[in-house]
Amino acid sequence: MTVSETMLANAIRALSMDAVQAANSGHPGMPMGMADVATVLFREYLKFDPAAPHWADRDRFVLSAGHGSMLIYSLLHLTGYARPTIEDIRNFRQFHSPCAGHPENFELAGVETTTGPLGQGLATAVGMAIAERHLNATFGDDLVDHRTWVIAGDGCLMEGINHEAIGLAGHLGLGRLIVLWDDNKITIDGAVSMSSSEDIPARYAATGWHVVSCDGHDPADVRRAIAEAVADPHPSLVACATKIGYGSPNKGGTSGVHGSPLGADEVTASRAFLGWSHEPFVIPEDVAADWRKAGTRGADLRAAWEGRLGAHTDAAEFQRRTAGDLPEGFSLEAYIDSLIANPQKVATRRASELALGAINVLLPETLGGSADLTGSNNTKTKSTTPLTKDDYSGRYVYYGIREFGMSAAMNGMALHGGVVPYGGTFLVFSDYCRSAIRMSALQRARVIYVMTHDSIGLGEDGPTHQPVEHVMSLRMIPNLDVYRPCDIVETAECWELSLQDADGPSLLALTRQNLPQLRTEKSENLSAKGAYRLRASKADRRVVLMATGSEVEIAVQVADALEAAGFGADVVSMPNWSRFDAQPESYREEILPEGVLRVSIEAGVTFGWERYTGIGGLRFGIDTFGASAPIEALYDHFGLTAAKITPQIVAALDT
């Protein structure tokens, strides 16, 4: 006996309402409302194989409306993924269950990206679609030929990042991107009409998208709309008219089913309404068998693909890139040796450009870009031609003034695999990017943020553009490596480390102003330890001067003055706090010994430096906003000169 599509969709509804009810926490409405759409998608259109969840040419599915996480957990379980098991689903939202409140990419195969902050899933999917087209242009249809699918809700489409993301996708003509909009007209507060009267289809059409609508509870109509989207060369928005909490006779269609369990009585009533007579978490065998069969649909496609891969002349290179491995023996040692041989005084943003000139030749997988600041961020090199809708083989994306959208798209590229994305903007605009940077760190995505104009050293643009609190606040994000290099050599070292770290993002804070080359002797990658003794004291050590970036030069000048006065002073360059904190205690004690005055110098807030200086140490920085003036006047005004710092250290030593 054939199992109806309605009964297959009801399996999703039952698991969703049961899991949320058991947890007494969660969002049952979206999975119940989108169950019919998801059933058509997973049974007929999505290319995947639960037996090989990391198959490189699988379609990517992104649940942008991550609060409805039971939708994807139900689908993964029903289609035959190893996990989540039914026991995992029983433990929805419980400690150590992979079925977290919102989907997490590091918990379950089949979850392509961590979602929850609304809008970011869709924006991340734009990056996945860019990566797919780029790799297709590089390796051809035989190896790369898949789509990116998104289920998004009203909130995803309201968030500001949605405007950035769809504008970029439309401009690049990403026709392999299809968004299924859960058009249920309900938010947590109530009807969408309470807060929005926007014509969303018109907005999407205006940005170059194909738009089609359907009845989200009519499988035939859903099928028609998806088929139209697949056939159209533009990115597509499929507006699926649904009833949130479909199947709940008393709460369906209301905000009451959005973010709360249905309640025991309503679960019982919903079972009766849906004709679902089975106990909680029980899927009848005929329904389970039909879903498992749907999960095997991609096995033959994968096997054929593996045959093509085995015969492909670029198979080894493709596998290296999609595995996230750098070429064997990758190193910038030869480039750094050339810097030692020919010292240069350059801004670290220029030093980054020079390093990228070497990197982009060695690593064809790098994919750069900037949020309309290419000439200021120095992110484009001779090896990186523009990526456009007419030439996806390019390796440089002009993101426009879309810092948040750029950052989320880079997350998608990194999670898709096969590329190593980097993108630039001013450090002060990291505030626009911050939520996506946090998601990079949470998802362990290798994304490299190139943030220039890193302090009052940018000068006349004034306090709106002068970062003060930014470096310190970014250091607080777990699993984010924040680098602030002091010269051209450290910049190259920090780039090398960023590229070698496949398990998380990096951020390079770079100067506008020129800095002298302080490293002039060949050595190992000293930045790898986070902090190191750049210069040892000549007289008996009385002071350890710690600094980052442009202020390391000032620390050297202070050390010269202190040594001339008979006070021995070490200079410690500290490009990366988290790496230093990870060193053995013996190394940290060697670099920052007890019994001496510890002093920090950084053109930013002093908050946080006390962990290294101690309460009795000195901290020189800026605990106000900056000002509009030439760089020399600003450094003098804020007391960040050797002439103003040295006397205060001497006074502290004399007390």
Helices and strands as residue ranges (DSSP letters): H 5-23, H 29-40, I 41-45, E 60-63, G 66-68, H 70-79, H 86-90, H 120-139, E 148-153, H 154-158, H 160-172, E 177-183, E 186-187, E 190-191, G 192-194, H 200-206, E 210-215, H 219-231, E 236-241, G 255-257, H 264-274, H 285-295, H 299-311, H 315-323, H 333-341, E 346-347, H 348-362, E 366-370, H 374-377, E 396-398, H 403-416, E 420-426, G 427-429, H 430-443, E 448-452, G 456-458, H 470-475, E 481-483, H 488-500, E 506-509, E 514-515, G 526-529, E 532-535, E 541-547, H 551-564, E 568-573, H 577-581, H 585-591, E 597-601, H 610-613, E 618-620, H 631-637, H 642-654
